[in-house]
């Protein structure tokens, strides 16, 4: 059975029935589209993923963690489903592309705090607490989860099938005096989420909520918030690094001058969203954050066509309130193919909103950033 499963995955047909994990570019370049609708009311902290069946699952909450599902590509949303009550959302929803299961991470309160992990084996309809083991990092520090972006399943190279999601070390508490000791990292699992190992620290202190994406060659691109930096280093823009060993270590630390880390009148930063479009052989990344001189508003998305080396175009999604955000992309062979789903704090009615758009919409009237250029050969 294991041999058969391996052959199916290699052929691009997964055990959960999806046709392919990565598809052509053409579905992303159809008629430009954007719509925004409220999903949750009150509270904070959103995350969003697309399941193997093409169901969009959004999570939310600080008093208890709940989910909503959309089976029609984000057009309409079902009732709230309680994942944990009480519970504190810490992001990082992770779809296991081998089994189709979804993992949700819940902490008892704002961390550092006890952690619980929940699994859904029915496409997000119900959730059960599972026992997991999370090993500390090389420095002996146990990771916290809040409020990092969703995790992913690696699709390429010798670590194919590995689950990985961003995490962080709080140095005992989230206090300004401790920020120089804070750092981000990642946790990864090779047994479907039962056992997790913690990566080496991200090579910059003062980092907090982070994002990651796997590129077509198996390199993992890591993009982090940073609300403290050494003398002379600007913390108001994002910091990036890469991994070529499946997320165990990080190298090539860079300061990404084009991507804002929240409002530019404060060093504190803001959680951002990141996804790689499921396009075979292409490294098209979408990043989301507020793009404002002050205040958490002017929610904007940026597009990179070279795996995060340059970000040549951006487009405003919502001019009003836009704080923490999470971004995911649709799956080939499902109703979500070609779409991008952007779950953020704010929106026309407050609470949380999901913006649904495509790459064609970003390109239609996007603004040039001066950082590289859009490829002229955007085709299949």
N, C-alpha and C positions, 0 to 999 in steps of 0.2 A: 504493500500500500504506500509506503514511504517513497519507494522508487517511482511509482505512478504519479504521486503528487509532485515530485521534483520535475518530472517530464512535463506535466501540465503547466507548472509555473514557468518553466523555460520557454514553453510555447506561447506564453502570454495568456493562458487560460487558467484563472485561479480556482481554488477549491470551493470558493463561495459563489461561483457562477458568473463572475464578471467576464466580459469578453477580453479585456486587455487593461493592464494597469496604466499604460500610456498610449496615446493615440495621435492622430494627425493634428496639425495646427488649424486647418480649415474651419472646424466648428467654432473656433474662438474669434474668427474674423467675419462673422455674419453681420446682420443688421445691428447697429449700435443700440444698446439697451441699458437703461437704469431705472430701477424703482426702489423705493424705501418704504418700509412699514414697521410699525412698532411690534415688538415681540413680547417683552416683559415689562412690568411696571415696578417702580421703586427699586431700592437696594442698588447693588453694583456687581461688577466683575463678570464679563461674558466670555464665552469660548464657543467655537463652532467647528464642526467637521462634516464630511460627507461619508456615509457608510458605503460598504461594498455594493449594496443594492441601490445606491443613489438617493437614499433618504438623507435630508439635511437635519442634523441634530445640533441644537443650540442649548447651552447651559448657562446658569445664572444664579446669583444669590449669596447673601452673607448670613441670614438667619437660618436658612436651609438651602440646600443645593437642589435645583430642579432643572428639568429639561423640557424642551418642546421639539416636536418632530414635524417635518414637512415632507410629504410623499409626492408632491407635485412640483418639485424643483424650486421651492421657496415661494410659491405663489400664495399658499395658505398654510396656516400652522394649527396643529392639533392642541389639545388641552395640556396643561402642565402635568408633568410626571415627576414625582418626588424621588430623587436619588438618595438623599440623606437628610433627615430631620432629627436634631439640629445638624448643622454642617456649614462650613465656610468654603466657598468656591475657591479653588486654587488652579483653575485652568488646566491645560495639559491634557484635554481629551485625546485619546490615542486609539486609532483604528488599527487593529491587527489585520493586515491584508492577507495573511495566511488562513486564519480561522474565521474572519469576519466579525469577531467580537470587538466590543468597544470598552475601553477602560476609562474610568473617571477617578480623579484624585480629589479627596476631601480632607480638609484639616478642621480641627475642633474650633479654631479661632484664628485670628491673624497670627501667623507664625513668628517665631518658632512655636510649633504646636504639634500634638499627636496627629498622625496621619492615618487615614483609612483609604482603601482602594476598593472600588466597586466595578463589577463587570456586567455588561449586557451581552447576552447571546441571542437576543431576538430583535436585533436592529434598533435598539434603544427603547423598546417598549417597557421593559422591566429591568431592574438592577439588583444585584446581590453583592453583599460584602464578601471579599475574598481575602485570604491570608497571603501576604507577600513578605519577602525578605529583601531589604534594601541595605546593601553593604556601604559603609562609609568610604570617603575618598582616600587618596594616598596619604593625606595629612591627618586622617582619623576623624574627619568631620562628617557628620550625618547631613544629608541634603534636606532642604525645605523645598516646597513646590510653588508657593504663591509668588507672583501671578504670571507665570510664564505661559508662552504660547503653546498651542497644541503640539503633540508628538507626532511622529511619523513611523512608517515601516520602511526600512531600507530596501531598495529594489535592485541594487547593482553591486557587483563585486563579491568578495568572499564572505562579507557580513550580510548578504541578502537575507531578508526575513527578520533581521534584528529590529526590535522596538526601541526607539530612543525619543526622549523628550527633554527640554531644558529644565534645569533646576537651579538651586542657589544655596549659598551658605550665609546665614545671617549674623554669625559671630555673637550669638547669644541674645541679641535684641535688635529691633529696627530703630536705632537711635543715631542721631547725627555723630555722636562720639565714636560709634562703632563702624561708620561707613567706610573708613579707610581699610577695614579688615574684611568687609564684605566681598564676595566674588560669586560669579555665576559658574555653572558647570552643566553637566547633563547626566541623566541616568539611562542605562540601557539594559535590555533583557533579551536573552537568546532562548528562553523557554516559555514564550507566550505571556510573559508578565508575572510569572511566579517569583522569579529571582531577579533582582536588579543590582547592577554594579554602578558605581559613581565614577565619572570621569575625573581626570586631573582638573585643577582649577583653570578657568578661562584666564589668559595671561594679562589681565588688567584688574586691579583692585577697585573697589567702589562700584562695581557693576551689580545690577539687580535683575529685573525681569528681562528675559531673553527670548529669542526665536531661533529656529534652525530649519534648514532645507537641504535635501540631498540633490546634488547635481547629477547630470547624466553619466559622468565618469566615476561616480561613487564618492566623490569628495563631499564632505558635509560643510555647508556654509553656515556660520554662526554669527548672529547679529544681536547686540546687547544694548540695553539701556545702561546709562552710567550717571549717577548723581554725586560722584566725587571723583576727582582726578588730582594727580600730582601737580605741583606748581608748574604753570605754563601750558598744561594740557587742557583743552577746552572740553568740558563734559556735556555741552549742549548739542552735540552731534553724536551719531551712533558709532560704536566700535565693533569691528568685525574680526573674525579669525576663521581658520579652516581646520579640518581634520581629514587625514587620509588613512586612519586606522579604525574606522567605524565609530568614532566619537570617544575614543579613550583619551586622546591628547589633542591639544589645540596649538596651532602655530600661525605664523603670518599675521600677527596683530596689526590692524590698520585703523586709522581714524577716517571715517567716512564723512567727508565734509559736506556732501550734498544732502544727506538725510538728517532731518531734525529729530532731536530727542525730546519732543514736547515743545511747549512754548519757549520762546527764545529770551524771555526776561527772567528765567530761573534756571539754576543748575539741577533742579530736582528730576527732570525728565518725565517720561510717560510711557506706559506699556504700549508696544506696537504690535501689529500683525504682520505675518509673513507667510507666503505660500509660493511654491513652484507649480506652474501650470503643468498638467499631466500631458505633456507633449513629448513624444519620443524624439530623442536626440537634440532637444532644445533646452536651454537653461533660461527660461523666461520666469523671472521672479516678480512678485507683486508685494509691495510694502505699504503699510498704512500707519498714519500718525496724524496728529494735529499739525497744521502748518500756519502758525500764528506768531506774531511778535509778543503777544501776551494772552494768557487765558487758554483754557482747553477748548478750542473751537476750530473751525475751518478744517474739518476732517478731509484728508487728501490721500490719494494713492499714487505711488511711484512705480514705474515699470523698468526692469532691467532685462536686457536680452543677452547678457554674457555672464550670467551667474553671479551678479552683484559687483562686478568690476566697475561698471558705470551705470548710472540711472538717468537716461536722457530725457524722460518725459514724465510729467505728473498731471493729475487732474483732480479738481475739487469735487468731493462727493457731497458734502453737506456743510454749509457755512456756519450753522449754529453750533450748539453744544456737541462736542466730540471729545471724549476722554479715552479711557482704555479701549483697545480694539483687538479683534482677532479676525484673520482672513484665511479662507480655505478655497479650494478650487474644485470644480465638478469632476466627475469620473467618466471616462470613455464608455460608451455603450449604455449609458443611463440617461434619464431625463435631465440630469444636471450638466451633461457634457457641454463644454464651451462657456460655462458661467463661472463667476467669481462671487463668493458670499462673504460679506463684510459685516460682522457683528460688533456694534460699538455702543458705548455709553452715551446716551443723548438721543438726537433725532428730533423729528417734528413734535412728538408727544412726550418726550422725556423717557425715563426708564432706559430701555435698550431698544435699538433698531437694527434691522438687517437690511443693508443695501445689496441689491442684486444687479450685477452689471457684467459686461464682457470686455475683453481686450479691445475689441473694435470700438467700444465707447471711449476707452481711455485714449485711443489713437485719434478718434474723430476730432476732438477739440482740445487735446492735451497741450500743455505749455512746455516748451523746451526748457530744460534746466541748465543747459550749457555743459553738461557732463556726458560726453560721448554723443552718439547719434543713433537714431532708430535704423536698424538694418533695412536695406533696400530690397532684400530678397525674402521678405516675409511671405512665404508660401509653404506648401507641403513639402 
